[in-house]
Amino acid sequence: MRQIDLGRLVNGRDSSATIRGLLFSIGEPVVIGDDKGPILTVLEGGGSGSRYAVRVSGREIGWVCGSPRISPVADLLSHLAEREFEKRLLAGETLERYRDLSLIYDLAERLPVFTKLSEAAASTISEIVRLFRPAGASVMLLNKETGRLEILQAHGTRRGPVMDMGPGEGIAGSVLSSGRAEMVDDVASEPRYLKGPNACGCLLCVPLKTGNAVIGVINASREQPAAYKAADLKLLAGLAVHTAASLENARLYEGMRETFYTILRTLAETIEKRDYFTSGHTKRVMEYSLAVGRVLGLAGDDMERLELAGMLHDIGVIGVRDDILLKPAPLSPEEFTEMKKHPLYGEEILSPIKQLRGAIQGVRGHHERYDGSGYPDGLEGDDIDITAGIIAVADSFDAMTSRRPFRLELSMDHAFEEIRRCSGTLYNPEVVDAFFAADVMEAFFTANSRKKIFPGR
């Protein structure tokens, strides 16, 4: 972190007028300087008075010289320097988090095609059905927290309660403990067999191994005894080798994806800390948006785009000056013009990260309006990306029901009325209908409210 330059602070665009105005209002000679010498002199003869230190985090970065009446100037400069230092820390933390995101996804791109445990297991079940024509088959994975085997994917003609078992319990538990594949010709006579919903005459059970660790088992069964051969056991064991690698990589990928989202959430929350009144806004907007997306039938990549865009929709405010963002009064036309640039700043921030480009339309377009009156592009109707249209409603609703420095929050009923009134003008009517059909966790309202956020369907 670079040292705070007192000269830049004193002569900076945002602070120079305030400091000079204060000094002239005092009406006494004063000199401001640092270890390189004087920076600013107001009236002659100020160099012979007392010196008052300007400090940042306990370290002296300069001084103010004059009569005791000018000592508050040193305090003011110390306060401004501390704020500048904190802003630099925040910017540095933001950059570090982006480096983390890039590193995580560089690693993730080297992993095999399956990025979800369920997909990897489903692919294995499909191969087992094709190769062995079993009556039943399952992929069971060891839950590291509970220490028990859990069915990840299964195939069979009849379904019953999902079974899980620990090491040594049943045939699968024995294979988990021993790490050795087993072929049981007559399951009915096997004392370790735990009866399940499907009839089972013979069973193949092989371990899933990564290195020396057994992470699960694969089962394949037929209704007739002795229907499998040793070659079948060997073939299934070979399939288990590839399955174990896919599952472990998928588990690692899911872990990295969760880390990725955690970093994004932390990043959004870090930016929110600039403004006390927006605390929790990002999380609420994301939750409202996802609830609406589910009602609209979005799935897969579209829901992921919506989640990312909802989480990052206001990331561009990091480029807006504090005197505008934190102004405790309505913005002037010029200030509002500057504030309207934050969707473009958001696009600039996200564009270099390939894995976040899908969220850009939602971030850039969340202030577009259905009738074309929005910004930054004046899009209208179906030209507005669906994720942007959803976030527009969620963002407006949360803004209306949240307190701001210059106004109180609206009541829920008033906010609902505004959303309905603006359907078809400001907001996509299909999204508004889904908004009122959505069901969002009650925890995002006041703690003493016991009703659902959206009444009725």
N, C-alpha and C positions, 0 to 999 in steps of 0.2 A: 504494500500500500504506500503510494507516494506521500511525502510530507505535505502538509497544508501550507500553501504559500500565502502569507499574510498580505503581501502586496496585491496579489490577484484578488483576494477577498475584499480588500479595501477599495480597489478600483474596479471591481466587477460590476456588470450591468445591473444585477439584481440588488446589490447592497450599497453601491457608491452613493446614490442620492440620499438614502436614509442616514448613512454615517455622516456625510458632509452637512446635511440639514441639522442633525443633532449637534455637531461641533459648532456651527455658526450660531445656533440658538443659545448655546452656553455663553458665547461671547468672550471667551478667554483664550489666550495663546495656548496652543497644544501641538505636539509633534507625535506622530505615530511612526514607529520604525521597527526594524528587526536587526539581526546580526550583521546585515550588509549596510545598514545605515538608515537614515530617514526615508520614509515612504510618502508621508503626507504632512504638510505644515499648514496650520490655520492660524493666521495672525502671527506677527513676529514676537520673539522673546519667550517662546514656550519651552525651549530646551533647558532652562535652568531650574525647572521645578522638580517635583518628585516623579519617580518612575513607577508605573503600575504594570505588572506583567499580564500578557495575553497568553492563556494556556489552553492546550488541547490534551485531554486525558492525562493531566498532571504535568505535561511537558511544556516548557515555555517556548513560544514560537515568535514572540515579539514583545513590544512595550508601547505604553502611552505615557508621554511626559508632559507635566503641567501642574496646575494647582490641584488640591484635593477635590475640587468640584468636578474634575474630568475623570475621576476614578470609575464612574459608571460606564464610561466609554470602553474601558478595558474589559469590564464585565460583559458588555454587549458584544464586543469583538470575540471574546472567548466563547460566548453562546453561539454566535454565527459560525465560528470555526468548528465547534463541536458538531453542529448540524451538518456542515459540509463533510466532516469526517465520517459521520454516520451514513450519509448518502453514498459515500465512496465504498464503505463496507458493504452496503446493500448491493451496489452494482457489482462488486467483486464476488459476492456470494452468488448472485444471479449467473454470472459468467461461469463460475465453477460448476453450477448445476447443469448448465448446457453442455459443458465438456463431459460431465458424467453421462448425460443422455446419449451423446454421440458415441462414447466408448461402449455403453451397454448395447446399442444397436449394431455397432460394428461386430461385436462378439456374437450377437444373436443371428446375424446373417450367415455365419459359418455353420450354423446348426442344420440338421436334416429338415426335410420338408414339414414334418409334423410339429406343430407348435402347441398342441393341446393334448393332454393325456388321453382324453376320450377319443380323439381322432386316431391316435396311434394304436390304441386298444381295439377300436372298431376295425381298423385295417387288418390287424392280426386275426380277429374273429372271422372276417371275410375269407382270409387265406385258409384258416382251419376248416371252415365249411367247404371250401373248394377242394381241399386236399384229402380230407378225412370223412366227409359226409357224416358228421356226428349227430346223435340225437340231442346232445347238449354240449356246450362249450362255454368256458369263461376265462377271462383274464382277471386275476386277483392281485392287488397291489398292497404292499405293506404300508400301513399308516404309521409314519414315524412318531407321531404324537401318542397314539393309543397302543402301538405295538401289536396291532391286529391286522389280519388280512381282510381286505374289503373288495367286493366285486366291482370292477371298473366297467366292464362290458360283458354281456352274456348272450348266449343263443340257446334256444330250446323250444320245444313244442308247447310246454306248459310253464306257466309262471307262478311263483309262490313268493313268500317273504324273502327279502334279501338276507342271505346268511353271511356272517363274518366269523372268523375264528382266529385264535392266537397260535403261537408256535407250539407244535406238538398236538394240537387239537385236530382230529380227523386226519385223512390222508394228506390233504393239502398242507395242514400245519406240520405234519411230519416231514414232508418234502422241504418246507420252508426251513425247518431246523437242521435237517441233514445236508441240504444242498444237492441231493442226488435224485435223479429222475426215477419214477416208478411206473410199472405197468401192472395193473391189478386185473387178473383174468376173471375172477369171480368176486365181485364187490359184495354180494350178499353175505358171503362167508367171512368177510374182512371185519374184524372187531373194531378197527379204527374208523370205519365208514360212518359218517353222519348223514342220515337219510334226508334228502332234499325233496323238492317238489316234482322232479323228473325221475322216471324209472331209470335205473342204471345197472347194466349187467357187467360191463367192463370199463376200465378207466385208464387213461394216460394222464400222468401228472408230472410236469417238468418245472424246474426252478428257473426263475428269471434272475440272472446274475450280472452284476457290474463289478468287475474286479473280483475281489474275494467276498463281496457282500451279496446276499440274496435279497432282492427287493420285491419279490412276488412269485406267483406260480401261474402256469397255464394248465387248464383242465380240458380234456376231450373225452366224451363218453358215448357208448352205444348201449342199446337196451339188451342185446344178447351177450352172454358171457363169452370170453375168449375170442372176441371179434377183431382184435388188433394183433399185429405181429411186432417183433423186435424192431424191424425196419421202420415201422410207424413211429415207435418211440424215438428212434434216432432222428427221423425227419422232423418230428415236433421239437426235439431238443435243438436242432439247427435253427428252426424258426424262432425259438425262444432267445437265441443269441442276438438276432437282429431286433426282436421285439424289445428286449431289455435295453439295448442301446437307444432305440427310438423313445421308449418310455422315460428313460433317464434324461435324455436330451429335452424331451417335451417338459419334463418336470423342471429342469433347469431354466428352460425358456419361460415357463409360467412364472417361476420365481423372479426372473429378470424383468418380465413384463410387470409384475406387481411392484418391483423396485422402481421401474420406469414411471409407473403411475404415481407411486409415492413421492418421487422426486418432483413430478409435475404438480401434484397437489401442494407440496411444500413450497414450490416456487410460486404458485398462485397465492398461497397464504402469506408468503414473504412480501409480495408486492402489495397485498391488501393492508399490510401493517403501516403503509404510508398514510392510510386514512382510517381513523378509528371507526367512522360511521359505516364503512363498507365491510366490516368484519363479518365473515360467514356468507357474504353475498355469493361468492363463486360456488361454494358447495350447494347452496340452495338452488341456484340457477341450474346447476348440473343435474340435481335430483329431480327438479320439476321437468327439465327437458327430457330426461330419460323416461320418466313416467308417461309423458306425452308421446314419445317415440314408440313405446310399447303399445299404446292404444292404436297408433297409426300402423302398426305391424312392421316397423323397421326391425331388422335383424342383422346379425353378422357384422360385415364391414360398415354398414350404414349406422348401426348403433355405436360402433367404436368411433366413427367419425363424429357422431353427435356427442359422445362422452368427452372426447378430447376437445372439441370446439367449445362445449359448455364449460369445461374446466379452464380453458385458456382465452375465453372470449374477451376479457379485459386486460390481457397481458400487455397490450400496447400503451396502457396508461403510464407505464414506466418511462415513456418518452415525453409525458406531459409535465410541464413545470409545476412545482409545488404551489406557487402563488395562484395558479389556476385550479389545480386539482383540489386544494384544501381551502379554497376561498369560502368563507362563512356567509356567502350571500349569492344571489343569482349572478350568473356570468354576463359580462357585457357581450355585444355582438362579436367583437374582435376576439375575446377570450373563448367564446363558444366555437368560433371558427377554428381556433387552435385545438380545442377539446375534440372536435369532430375528426381530427387526424388520427385518433388513437386506433381505429380499425386498420388504417394503413400502416401504422407503426407495428401493430400486431402481425400483419402479413410479412413485413420486413424481418421481424424476429424469427418467425417460424419457417420462412422459405428455405434457409440453408439446411434445415434438418429434414431429410427425405421422409422419415417416418411420421412427421407431423404435417406434411403437405396436404393430407386428406382433410385436415381440420381448417385449412385456410379459408375456404368459402364461408364456413360458419362464422369464423372470426371476423373476416372482412365485411360480411353482409349482415351482421346481427342488428344493425341500425337501418337497414333498408326497410321500406314500408310498402305494403301491398298496392297502394295507389300511386307509387312512384315518388312520394314526397320525402323519402329517406336519403341517407348518405352512406358511403361516399360516391356511389355510382348512379343513384336515382333509378335503380331497377324497380320493376313492378310485376305483379302477378306471378305466374309460374316461372319467370326468369330468375326469381330469387330462390337460391338453393334451399331445400327443405330443412336442412339443419339450421340455417340462418333464420328461417321463418319460425321454427320452434323456439330457438333461443330468444328471438325478439319478444315473443309473448312471455316466456319465463322471466326474462330480464326486466321487462316492464312491470310485471306483477310484483317482483321482489322489490324493485325500486319504489313502487307506489306504497308498499306495505312496510317500508323501512324508513327510519328517521334520518333526516339530513340536517346539516348545520343551520340551514335557512328555512326549514319547514318541518312539521310533524308528519308522522306516517298517516296514511289513509286507513280507514277501517277495512276489514276484509270485504264486507258487502259493497262498499264504495269501489274498491279495486275490481271486484267481480263485475260490477255494473259498467265500469270503464272498459274492461276487456270486451264485454259483450257489445257495448256501444260502438267500439272501433273495429268490430269484425267486418271484413270486407273493405275497409278503408286503410287503417294502419296495419291490420293483421290478416293473415291468410285464414279465411273462414273455416277451412278444414282443420287447421291447427287449433283454432279456438274451440271448435266442437270437441276435439280430442282432449284439449286442456280441461274442459269441464267434465269429461268422462274419465279422466285420469284419477288415480288414487295414490297420493304421496304420503309418506310417513308423517304422522302427526307431530313428530319431534321437531319439525322445522317451523312450528309456530310457537306461541308462548307456552311455557311449561304448564300453565294451569288450564290450557285448552284441551278438552277431551274429545273433541269431534274431529272427523276427517278434514283434511285441508279442502278437498273439493266435494261439496255436498251434492249427492245425487248422481245419476248417470243419464 
